[in-house]
Amino acid sequence: MQVEGKSQKLLRIHRADNVLIVVRSVKPGDREVIDGHDVVFTQEIAIGHKVAARDIHAREKVYKCGVPIGSAKEKVPAGGHIHLHNLKSDYIATYTLDKDHVFVK
């Protein structure tokens, strides 16, 4: 399902989703109409990444494919990139490798 039936760059998979999938890369200054609101992107966002369909508040559940995938760590404005820097899994711990390749929780 396309956003407003007009977007060539963003895809909403399920009507309950509050994130959209980037299907054509987004550049700073690009404009899209998301759910009737004009959004200007402030950063480059690669194909396959998620953007907020509307303002998402801190601790609010983030939905993709109609199911919650985690909670926002901070407020994310409409069109904002949603990724590990501002999304916390509510289901499994998120691990990263530090410079010495030691798992850090």
N, CA, C and O atoms as a GROMACS GRO file, in nm:
protein
  420
    1MET      N    1   0.086  -0.117   0.000
    1MET     CA    2   0.000   0.000   0.000
    1MET      C    3   0.091   0.123   0.000
    1MET      O    4   0.179   0.133   0.085
    2GLN      N    5   0.071   0.214  -0.090
    2GLN     CA    6   0.151   0.336  -0.095
    2GLN      C    7   0.092   0.442  -0.004
    2GLN      O    8  -0.027   0.441   0.026
    3VAL      N    9   0.178   0.534   0.040
    3VAL     CA   10   0.134   0.644   0.123
    3VAL      C   11   0.052   0.739   0.037
    3VAL      O   12   0.102   0.791  -0.062
    4GLU      N   13  -0.074   0.762   0.075
    4GLU     CA   14  -0.163   0.853   0.001
    4GLU      C   15  -0.176   0.813  -0.147
    4GLU      O   16  -0.231   0.890  -0.225
    5GLY      N   17  -0.128   0.695  -0.185
    5GLY     CA   18  -0.136   0.651  -0.324
    5GLY      C   19  -0.046   0.729  -0.417
    5GLY      O   20  -0.058   0.714  -0.539
    6LYS      N   21   0.047   0.812  -0.365
    6LYS     CA   22   0.128   0.899  -0.449
    6LYS      C   23   0.278   0.876  -0.434
    6LYS      O   24   0.353   0.905  -0.527
    7SER      N   25   0.323   0.824  -0.323
    7SER     CA   26   0.466   0.814  -0.296
    7SER      C   27   0.533   0.710  -0.384
    7SER      O   28   0.482   0.600  -0.402
    8GLN      N   29   0.647   0.747  -0.438
    8GLN     CA   30   0.729   0.655  -0.514
    8GLN      C   31   0.849   0.609  -0.432
    8GLN      O   32   0.928   0.525  -0.476
    9LYS      N   33   0.863   0.664  -0.310
    9LYS     CA   34   0.980   0.636  -0.227
    9LYS      C   35   0.948   0.561  -0.099
    9LYS      O   36   1.037   0.500  -0.040
   10LEU      N   37   0.823   0.565  -0.054
   10LEU     CA   38   0.787   0.508   0.076
   10LEU      C   39   0.675   0.408   0.062
   10LEU      O   40   0.585   0.424  -0.021
   11LEU      N   41   0.680   0.303   0.143
   11LEU     CA   42   0.581   0.197   0.138
   11LEU      C   43   0.529   0.167   0.278
   11LEU      O   44   0.607   0.144   0.371
   12ARG      N   45   0.398   0.168   0.294
   12ARG     CA   46   0.335   0.124   0.419
   12ARG      C   47   0.290  -0.020   0.393
   12ARG      O   48   0.214  -0.047   0.300
   13ILE      N   49   0.336  -0.111   0.478
   13ILE     CA   50   0.305  -0.252   0.458
   13ILE      C   51   0.168  -0.287   0.516
   13ILE      O   52   0.092  -0.362   0.454
   14HIS      N   53   0.135  -0.233   0.633
   14HIS     CA   54   0.010  -0.264   0.701
   14HIS      C   55  -0.055  -0.134   0.747
   14HIS      O   56   0.015  -0.040   0.783
   15ARG      N   57  -0.185  -0.128   0.746
   15ARG     CA   58  -0.254  -0.003   0.780
   15ARG      C   59  -0.226   0.043   0.923
   15ARG      O   60  -0.238   0.162   0.952
   16ALA      N   61  -0.188  -0.049   1.013
   16ALA     CA   62  -0.158  -0.012   1.152
   16ALA      C   63  -0.015   0.039   1.171
   16ALA      O   64   0.019   0.087   1.279
   17ASP      N   65   0.068   0.030   1.068
   17ASP     CA   66   0.208   0.070   1.081
   17ASP      C   67   0.224   0.220   1.104
   17ASP      O   68   0.157   0.301   1.040
   18ASN      N   69   0.313   0.255   1.196
   18ASN     CA   70   0.348   0.396   1.214
   18ASN      C   71   0.488   0.424   1.159
   18ASN      O   72   0.544   0.532   1.181
   19VAL      N   73   0.543   0.327   1.087
   19VAL     CA   74   0.667   0.347   1.012
   19VAL      C   75   0.643   0.308   0.867
   19VAL      O   76   0.556   0.227   0.836
   20LEU      N   77   0.722   0.366   0.779
   20LEU     CA   78   0.716   0.338   0.636
   20LEU      C   79   0.852   0.288   0.592
   20LEU      O   80   0.953   0.326   0.651
   21ILE      N   81   0.856   0.205   0.492
   21ILE     CA   82   0.981   0.150   0.441
   21ILE      C   83   1.026   0.233   0.321
   21ILE      O   84   0.946   0.263   0.232
   22VAL      N   85   1.153   0.269   0.320
   22VAL     CA   86   1.210   0.344   0.208
   22VAL      C   87   1.236   0.246   0.095
   22VAL      O   88   1.313   0.151   0.110
   23VAL      N   89   1.171   0.268  -0.020
   23VAL     CA   90   1.189   0.180  -0.136
   23VAL      C   91   1.271   0.246  -0.247
   23VAL      O   92   1.314   0.179  -0.342
   24ARG      N   93   1.292   0.375  -0.236
   24ARG     CA   94   1.386   0.451  -0.320
   24ARG      C   95   1.454   0.549  -0.228
   24ARG      O   96   1.387   0.620  -0.152
   25SER      N   97   1.586   0.555  -0.232
   25SER     CA   98   1.659   0.635  -0.133
   25SER      C   99   1.607   0.778  -0.125
   25SER      O  100   1.563   0.837  -0.223
   26VAL      N  101   1.614   0.830  -0.004
   26VAL     CA  102   1.566   0.964   0.028
   26VAL      C  103   1.688   1.053   0.049
   26VAL      O  104   1.785   1.011   0.112
   27LYS      N  105   1.685   1.172  -0.003
   27LYS     CA  106   1.795   1.269   0.010
   27LYS      C  107   1.748   1.389   0.092
   27LYS      O  108   1.628   1.417   0.098
   28PRO      N  109   1.840   1.460   0.157
   28PRO     CA  110   1.801   1.582   0.229
   28PRO      C  111   1.732   1.679   0.134
   28PRO      O  112   1.779   1.702   0.022
   29GLY      N  113   1.622   1.736   0.179
   29GLY     CA  114   1.546   1.830   0.096
   29GLY      C  115   1.433   1.764   0.018
   29GLY      O  116   1.344   1.834  -0.030
   30ASP      N  117   1.435   1.630   0.005
   30ASP     CA  118   1.324   1.561  -0.062
   30ASP      C  119   1.195   1.587   0.016
   30ASP      O  120   1.196   1.598   0.139
   31ARG      N  121   1.084   1.596  -0.056
   31ARG     CA  122   0.953   1.616   0.005
   31ARG      C  123   0.863   1.499  -0.031
   31ARG      O  124   0.867   1.447  -0.142
   32GLU      N  125   0.782   1.460   0.066
   32GLU     CA  126   0.680   1.358   0.044
   32GLU      C  127   0.555   1.398   0.122
   32GLU      O  128   0.564   1.464   0.225
   33VAL      N  129   0.441   1.358   0.073
   33VAL     CA  130   0.316   1.375   0.147
   33VAL      C  131   0.292   1.243   0.219
   33VAL      O  132   0.274   1.139   0.157
   34ILE      N  133   0.292   1.250   0.353
   34ILE     CA  134   0.270   1.132   0.436
   34ILE      C  135   0.141   1.153   0.512
   34ILE      O  136   0.131   1.242   0.596
   35ASP      N  137   0.043   1.070   0.484
   35ASP     CA  138  -0.087   1.077   0.550
   35ASP      C  139  -0.143   1.220   0.550
   35ASP      O  140  -0.196   1.267   0.651
   36GLY      N  141  -0.130   1.287   0.437
   36GLY     CA  142  -0.186   1.420   0.421
   36GLY      C  143  -0.099   1.533   0.470
   36GLY      O  144  -0.138   1.650   0.460
   37HIS      N  145   0.020   1.502   0.522
   37HIS     CA  146   0.110   1.606   0.573
   37HIS      C  147   0.237   1.612   0.489
   37HIS      O  148   0.295   1.509   0.456
   38ASP      N  149   0.278   1.733   0.455
   38ASP     CA  150   0.401   1.754   0.379
   38ASP      C  151   0.521   1.736   0.471
   38ASP      O  152   0.530   1.803   0.574
   39VAL      N  153   0.613   1.647   0.434
   39VAL     CA  154   0.732   1.621   0.514
   39VAL      C  155   0.855   1.649   0.429
   39VAL      O  156   0.863   1.605   0.314
   40VAL      N  157   0.951   1.724   0.486
   40VAL     CA  158   1.078   1.751   0.420
   40VAL      C  159   1.185   1.671   0.495
   40VAL      O  160   1.201   1.686   0.616
   41PHE      N  161   1.257   1.586   0.423
   41PHE     CA  162   1.359   1.503   0.484
   41PHE      C  163   1.486   1.584   0.509
   41PHE      O  164   1.523   1.670   0.430
   42THR      N  165   1.551   1.555   0.620
   42THR     CA  166   1.671   1.631   0.659
   42THR      C  167   1.799   1.551   0.644
   42THR      O  168   1.908   1.604   0.664
   43GLN      N  169   1.786   1.423   0.608
   43GLN     CA  170   1.906   1.341   0.592
   43GLN      C  171   1.884   1.236   0.486
   43GLN      O  172   1.771   1.209   0.445
   44GLU      N  173   1.993   1.176   0.441
   44GLU     CA  174   1.983   1.067   0.345
   44GLU      C  175   1.941   0.941   0.419
   44GLU      O  176   1.993   0.911   0.527
   45ILE      N  177   1.848   0.867   0.362
   45ILE     CA  178   1.800   0.743   0.421
   45ILE      C  179   1.800   0.638   0.311
   45ILE      O  180   1.739   0.656   0.205
   46ALA      N  181   1.867   0.528   0.337
   46ALA     CA  182   1.887   0.423   0.237
   46ALA      C  183   1.764   0.334   0.221
   46ALA      O  184   1.678   0.326   0.308
   47ILE      N  185   1.759   0.268   0.107
   47ILE     CA  186   1.655   0.171   0.077
   47ILE      C  187   1.651   0.065   0.187
   47ILE      O  188   1.755   0.017   0.233
   48GLY      N  189   1.530   0.029   0.228
   48GLY     CA  190   1.511  -0.076   0.328
   48GLY      C  191   1.501  -0.024   0.470
   48GLY      O  192   1.458  -0.097   0.559
   49HIS      N  193   1.541   0.101   0.492
   49HIS     CA  194   1.532   0.158   0.626
   49HIS      C  195   1.391   0.210   0.651
   49HIS      O  196   1.309   0.219   0.560
   50LYS      N  197   1.365   0.243   0.778
   50LYS     CA  198   1.232   0.287   0.820
   50LYS      C  199   1.232   0.436   0.849
   50LYS      O  200   1.331   0.492   0.896
   51VAL      N  201   1.118   0.500   0.821
   51VAL     CA  202   1.095   0.639   0.861
   51VAL      C  203   0.961   0.647   0.933
   51VAL      O  204   0.872   0.566   0.909
   52ALA      N  205   0.950   0.744   1.021
   52ALA     CA  206   0.825   0.763   1.096
   52ALA      C  207   0.716   0.815   1.003
   52ALA      O  208   0.738   0.910   0.927
   53ALA      N  209   0.598   0.754   1.008
   53ALA     CA  210   0.485   0.799   0.927
   53ALA      C  211   0.420   0.923   0.988
   53ALA      O  212   0.350   0.997   0.920
   54ARG      N  213   0.445   0.943   1.117
   54ARG     CA  214   0.393   1.059   1.191
   54ARG      C  215   0.487   1.078   1.308
   54ARG      O  216   0.578   0.997   1.329
   55ASP      N  217   0.468   1.184   1.385
   55ASP     CA  218   0.549   1.200   1.505
   55ASP      C  219   0.528   1.080   1.595
   55ASP      O  220   0.415   1.040   1.623
   56ILE      N  221   0.638   1.021   1.640
   56ILE     CA  222   0.634   0.909   1.733
   56ILE      C  223   0.698   0.956   1.862
   56ILE      O  224   0.810   1.006   1.861
   57HIS      N  225   0.628   0.940   1.972
   57HIS     CA  226   0.675   0.989   2.102
   57HIS      C  227   0.767   0.889   2.170
   57HIS      O  228   0.760   0.769   2.143
   58ALA      N  229   0.853   0.938   2.259
   58ALA     CA  230   0.942   0.851   2.336
   58ALA      C  231   0.860   0.744   2.407
   58ALA      O  232   0.754   0.773   2.462
   59ARG      N  233   0.909   0.622   2.406
   59ARG     CA  234   0.847   0.505   2.469
   59ARG      C  235   0.723   0.453   2.396
   59ARG      O  236   0.662   0.355   2.439
   60GLU      N  237   0.684   0.518   2.286
   60GLU     CA  238   0.570   0.470   2.207
   60GLU      C  239   0.611   0.346   2.127
   60GLU      O  240   0.723   0.339   2.078
   61LYS      N  241   0.520   0.250   2.115
   61LYS     CA  242   0.544   0.130   2.035
   61LYS      C  243   0.558   0.168   1.888
   61LYS      O  244   0.486   0.254   1.837
   62VAL      N  245   0.652   0.102   1.822
   62VAL     CA  246   0.675   0.122   1.679
   62VAL      C  247   0.623  -0.004   1.608
   62VAL      O  248   0.661  -0.116   1.642
   63TYR      N  249   0.534   0.017   1.509
   63TYR     CA  250   0.471  -0.094   1.438
   63TYR      C  251   0.520  -0.103   1.294
   63TYR      O  252   0.523  -0.004   1.221
   64LYS      N  253   0.559  -0.225   1.256
   64LYS     CA  254   0.598  -0.257   1.118
   64LYS      C  255   0.532  -0.390   1.084
   64LYS      O  256   0.534  -0.482   1.166
   65CYS      N  257   0.474  -0.401   0.969
   65CYS     CA  258   0.401  -0.521   0.926
   65CYS      C  259   0.285  -0.553   1.020
   65CYS      O  260   0.245  -0.668   1.033
   66GLY      N  261   0.232  -0.448   1.085
   66GLY     CA  262   0.118  -0.466   1.173
   66GLY      C  263   0.150  -0.518   1.312
   66GLY      O  264   0.059  -0.542   1.391
   67VAL      N  265   0.278  -0.535   1.343
   67VAL     CA  266   0.317  -0.585   1.475
   67VAL      C  267   0.420  -0.491   1.538
   67VAL      O  268   0.498  -0.427   1.466
   68PRO      N  269   0.421  -0.481   1.672
   68PRO     CA  270   0.520  -0.394   1.737
   68PRO      C  271   0.660  -0.454   1.724
   68PRO      O  272   0.679  -0.573   1.748
   69ILE      N  273   0.757  -0.371   1.686
   69ILE     CA  274   0.895  -0.417   1.673
   69ILE      C  275   0.984  -0.358   1.780
   69ILE      O  276   1.103  -0.391   1.788
   70GLY      N  277   0.930  -0.271   1.864
   70GLY     CA  278   1.006  -0.209   1.971
   70GLY      C  279   0.940  -0.079   2.013
   70GLY      O  280   0.825  -0.051   1.979
   71SER      N  281   1.017   0.001   2.088
   71SER     CA  282   0.970   0.131   2.136
   71SER      C  283   1.070   0.238   2.100
   71SER      O  284   1.191   0.215   2.097
   72ALA      N  285   1.018   0.357   2.074
   72ALA     CA  286   1.106   0.470   2.043
   72ALA      C  287   1.181   0.511   2.170
   72ALA      O  288   1.121   0.522   2.277
   73LYS      N  289   1.312   0.532   2.158
   73LYS     CA  290   1.394   0.578   2.271
   73LYS      C  291   1.374   0.727   2.296
   73LYS      O  292   1.396   0.776   2.407
   74GLU      N  293   1.333   0.798   2.192
   74GLU     CA  294   1.317   0.944   2.196
   74GLU      C  295   1.209   0.981   2.096
   74GLU      O  296   1.165   0.897   2.018
   75LYS      N  297   1.166   1.106   2.098
   75LYS     CA  298   1.068   1.151   2.000
   75LYS      C  299   1.131   1.148   1.861
   75LYS      O  300   1.245   1.192   1.842
   76VAL      N  301   1.055   1.095   1.765
   76VAL     CA  302   1.100   1.090   1.626
   76VAL      C  303   0.996   1.167   1.543
   76VAL      O  304   0.879   1.130   1.544
   77PRO      N  305   1.038   1.272   1.473
   77PRO     CA  306   0.941   1.348   1.393
   77PRO      C  307   0.898   1.272   1.269
   77PRO      O  308   0.968   1.181   1.224
   78ALA      N  309   0.784   1.307   1.214
   78ALA     CA  310   0.738   1.247   1.089
   78ALA      C  311   0.848   1.258   0.984
   78ALA      O  312   0.905   1.365   0.965
   79GLY      N  313   0.877   1.147   0.918
   79GLY     CA  314   0.984   1.144   0.818
   79GLY      C  315   1.121   1.117   0.876
   79GLY      O  316   1.218   1.102   0.801
   80GLY      N  317   1.132   1.110   1.010
   80GLY     CA  318   1.260   1.084   1.074
   80GLY      C  319   1.302   0.939   1.057
   80GLY      O  320   1.219   0.848   1.055
   81HIS      N  321   1.432   0.918   1.046
   81HIS     CA  322   1.491   0.785   1.032
   81HIS      C  323   1.472   0.708   1.163
   81HIS      O  324   1.501   0.760   1.271
   82ILE      N  325   1.425   0.586   1.154
   82ILE     CA  326   1.410   0.500   1.271
   82ILE      C  327   1.505   0.383   1.253
   82ILE      O  328   1.496   0.306   1.157
   83HIS      N  329   1.598   0.370   1.349
   83HIS     CA  330   1.700   0.265   1.341
   83HIS      C  331   1.751   0.240   1.483
   83HIS      O  332   1.686   0.282   1.579
   84LEU      N  333   1.862   0.173   1.498
   84LEU     CA  334   1.914   0.135   1.629
   84LEU      C  335   1.941   0.254   1.722
   84LEU      O  336   1.936   0.238   1.844
   85HIS      N  337   1.968   0.370   1.666
   85HIS     CA  338   2.000   0.487   1.750
   85HIS      C  339   1.878   0.539   1.826
   85HIS      O  340   1.894   0.607   1.927
   86ASN      N  341   1.757   0.509   1.778
   86ASN     CA  342   1.638   0.562   1.846
   86ASN      C  343   1.526   0.460   1.861
   86ASN      O  344   1.412   0.497   1.888
   87LEU      N  345   1.558   0.331   1.843
   87LEU     CA  346   1.460   0.224   1.857
   87LEU      C  347   1.514   0.118   1.951
   87LEU      O  348   1.626   0.069   1.932
   88LYS      N  349   1.437   0.082   2.052
   88LYS     CA  350   1.476  -0.020   2.149
   88LYS      C  351   1.387  -0.141   2.131
   88LYS      O  352   1.264  -0.129   2.128
   89SER      N  353   1.448  -0.257   2.118
   89SER     CA  354   1.370  -0.379   2.111
   89SER      C  355   1.306  -0.404   2.247
   89SER      O  356   1.372  -0.391   2.350
   90ASP      N  357   1.180  -0.439   2.247
   90ASP     CA  358   1.110  -0.474   2.370
   90ASP      C  359   1.113  -0.625   2.393
   90ASP      O  360   1.055  -0.674   2.490
   91TYR      N  361   1.180  -0.698   2.305
   91TYR     CA  362   1.170  -0.843   2.306
   91TYR      C  363   1.303  -0.914   2.327
   91TYR      O  364   1.308  -1.016   2.395
   92ILE      N  365   1.410  -0.862   2.268
   92ILE     CA  366   1.542  -0.924   2.285
   92ILE      C  367   1.644  -0.815   2.313
   92ILE      O  368   1.627  -0.700   2.272
   93ALA      N  369   1.748  -0.852   2.382
   93ALA     CA  370   1.855  -0.755   2.408
   93ALA      C  371   1.924  -0.720   2.278
   93ALA      O  372   1.938  -0.804   2.189
   94THR      N  373   1.967  -0.595   2.267
   94THR     CA  374   2.041  -0.550   2.149
   94THR      C  375   2.189  -0.547   2.186
   94THR      O  376   2.229  -0.479   2.280
   95TYR      N  377   2.268  -0.620   2.111
   95TYR     CA  378   2.411  -0.626   2.138
   95TYR      C  379   2.487  -0.561   2.024
   95TYR      O  380   2.444  -0.564   1.909
   96THR      N  381   2.600  -0.501   2.058
   96THR     CA  382   2.689  -0.444   1.957
   96THR      C  383   2.830  -0.486   1.989
   96THR      O  384   2.859  -0.528   2.101
   97LEU      N  385   2.918  -0.476   1.892
   97LEU     CA  386   3.059  -0.506   1.914
   97LEU      C  387   3.133  -0.376   1.943
   97LEU      O  388   3.117  -0.278   1.871
   98ASP      N  389   3.215  -0.376   2.049
   98ASP     CA  390   3.298  -0.259   2.071
   98ASP      C  391   3.425  -0.274   1.989
   98ASP      O  392   3.438  -0.369   1.912
   99LYS      N  393   3.519  -0.182   2.004
   99LYS     CA  394   3.640  -0.181   1.920
   99LYS      C  395   3.725  -0.306   1.937
   99LYS      O  396   3.802  -0.339   1.847
  100ASP      N  397   3.714  -0.376   2.049
  100ASP     CA  398   3.791  -0.498   2.072
  100ASP      C  399   3.710  -0.624   2.044
  100ASP      O  400   3.751  -0.734   2.081
  101HIS      N  401   3.594  -0.608   1.979
  101HIS     CA  402   3.506  -0.717   1.943
  101HIS      C  403   3.452  -0.792   2.064
  101HIS      O  404   3.437  -0.914   2.061
  102VAL      N  405   3.423  -0.719   2.168
  102VAL     CA  406   3.361  -0.776   2.286
  102VAL      C  407   3.215  -0.733   2.285
  102VAL      O  408   3.184  -0.616   2.262
  103PHE      N  409   3.126  -0.827   2.311
  103PHE     CA  410   2.984  -0.792   2.312
  103PHE      C  411   2.953  -0.698   2.427
  103PHE      O  412   2.998  -0.719   2.540
  104VAL      N  413   2.876  -0.595   2.397
  104VAL     CA  414   2.835  -0.496   2.496
  104VAL      C  415   2.684  -0.493   2.494
  104VAL      O  416   2.623  -0.486   2.388
  105LYS      N  417   2.624  -0.497   2.610
  105LYS     CA  418   2.478  -0.491   2.616
  105LYS      C  419   2.434  -0.352   2.653
  105LYS      O  420   2.314  -0.326   2.664
   0.00000   0.00000   0.00000
